[in-house]
């Protein structure tokens, strides 16, 4: 698959038939497409393990931004491969926030990754891959080509509350769900999270040499998740 040869850690495909009610923003019209190619890039464990409550760390901020750039490059490669097959394709930006305070992009990359069978939606609202846990960044290419769909994984978090109890902004809420919560707000308060992310971006921007990598990151819920953790 083009995504894997371009550097993706995992990749899969999903039909959009079960995702027609998925909201989209910024001009993306899901009715124009039949399928999605979903892929992810794993973040380096060392950078994630250096995250603290006070500071996400230079290495994590760099890894986060660099992974997003790689995902966008992979998306362009996949879109080109689709075009060679005669299909229409749209590479969705990996981390473009259409509404920063609501923490939404053009579409939910997590929803497509779930439908492609790459992992599940975790208690922290993040996508969790069995091998990497939430230590991944996601990308999506939409296409009008009919592609096979993977099998969505059920939530495997059980009754774990580590991410909820560890969240510095208290933005994560406990709720039971099999595949996806009824609404994102059932498990996550975007305003509380955004406030924390903004503070961290300002912190990073004041560090020497970090102006280009001052991104809105926290990462605590990623670090503490048992899945993908190097502490297991």
N, C-alpha and C positions, 0 to 999 in steps of 0.2 A: 504494500500500500504506500502511496506517495507520502502520507503523513509520517510513517515510520522511517522511511528512507531520508526524509528531510530533518529528522532529529526528534520526533515525538517519542515519549516513553511508552505510551499506550495509544491505541486508536481503535475506533469501531464505527458502525453506521447505525442509523435509526430511521424508521419511517415516521413521518409527521402526523399520521392518521390519529394517533392518540394524544397529540399535542396541539390540536386546532384551537383549543381555548387558551393557549399560552399567550400572555400579553407580550407585545413587542412595541418598541419605541424608536423614534428617530427616523421614521420612514420605512422601516423594515416591514414588509407585508408577507406573512407566512403562507398565505393562500397561493402565492406565486411559486411555492416549492413543494416537493414531494418527500424529500429526504434530507438528512443531515449527516455529515461526517464529523465525528467528535474525536478530539485528541487531547492529550495532556503532556506537559513537561514536568518532570519531577524536580523539586527544589533541593539544593544540596543540604544534607542533614547537618553538617557542621554549622552552616549559617543559621539554620532554624534553632539548633541547640543553644546558640549564643543569645537568643532573644530573652530579655528580662521584662519585668513589669514596668520598669522605669524607662527602658530604651529598647526598641526593636533591633538596633544594631546596624552598623554600616554594611556588613556583609549580607544581612537579610534584605536590606533595602536595595542593594545592588542586585542580588539574585532575583528579587521580585520584578524589578524593572527589566532586567536582561531576559528573564523567562518570558515576559510579555512580548518583548521584541522578537524573540525566537518564535513564539506562537504566531505572531502576525506574518512572519516569513514563511512558516509552515503553511499557513492559510493561503497565501498567495500561490505556493507550489501546488497545493491540493486543488485550488480553483483552476489553475492552469491545466492540471491533469483532467479535470472534469470537462473543461472546454475542448481538450483534444478528443474526448469521447463524444463530443457533440452536444453536451449539456450546458445549461445555464448554471452559473455558480455565483454565490456571494460569500466572500470571506468576512466573517463578522469580527470586528475589532476585539481583541482579547480583553482589554481593560479600559474601554472608553465609557466613562460614566455620563449618561444622558442627563440624569438628575442625581447629583452627588449626595444631596441630603437624604434621598430615599434609597441611595445605593443601588441604582439600577442602570444597566447598560442597554444595548439595543434589544437583546434577548437574554434569557437565562441559559448560560452555557451548561449549568448543572443539570437542567432538565433534559438536554440532549444527551449528555454523558450518561445520565441515568437510563434513558430510553435505549441507548446503545449497549447497555450492560457492562459498562466499565467500572461500576461501583455503586454506591448508594448515597443518599442525602443523610448527613449525620445530625446528631442532636444539636450541634453547633451551627446548623444551617449550611455547612460547607459540604462539598463533594468529597467523599472518602473512597479511595481506591484500595482494594485489599492489600496490595503490596506496599504502597507508599503512604497510606492513610490520607490525611488532608494536606500533605506536603506536596501539592501539585497546583499548577495553574492550567486552566482549560481554554480550549479554542474550538471554534465551530465553522464549518463551511456548509451553507445551505445550497441545495441543488434541486433541479426539476427532474433529475434522473431517479427512477425507482430503485432503491437499494434495500438489501435485506436489513431487518431490524434485529438488534440483540435482545436479550432477555433482562428486563430491569431487576435489580437486586433489592430485596427488602432491607429496611433499616436493621443494622446489626449492632446498634449501640446498647441494646438492652436497657437496663435501668442505670447505666453509668451517668454520673453528674459531674465529672471532673472538669469539663469545659465550662459548665454553668458556674460552678463554684470558683473557678479560676479567672473568669472574665473580669478585668479591671473596671470596666464601665457598667457591669451588671446588665448587659444588653441581651443575654441569652436566657430564654425561659424554657422550662420543661414542658413537653407535650408528647403524647403518644401518637405515632403515625407509622404506617407500614412502608409507604414509598415516598410520599411528599406530604408535608403538613397542609391542612386545608387552606391556610394563608401564611405567608412568610411571617406576618406579625404575630402568629401563634407561638413562634419560637424565638423571635428576634426583634429587637427595637433598633431600627436603623439610625434614629436620631442620636441615641446614646452612643452607638458605635461610631458614627461620623464625627462626633465631638472628640472622641479619643483619637481617631485617625488624624484629624486636623492638628491636634496638639503634637502628635508624633512627627507629622510633616514639618511643622515649624521647628521642632527640636533637631531634626536631621538637617534642615536647611542652614542651621547655624554652625554645623560641624565643618572643619576645614576640608575642602575638596568634595563636599557632598551635595553641592547645589544641584547638580544634574541628576542626583539620585534621591532627592527629597520627595518621597512618595507617601501616599496615605496608607500606612501599614501599622499593624499592631503585632499579630502573629501569636499571641499567648495561647489562644484556643487551639492553634495548629500544633504548637510545641507540646502541650500537655496531653494531647489525644493519644491513648494507648496504641491505636493503629498507626503504624509507621514509625513509632517512637524508637529511638536507639537505646532507651533505658529499659526495654523489656528484657 
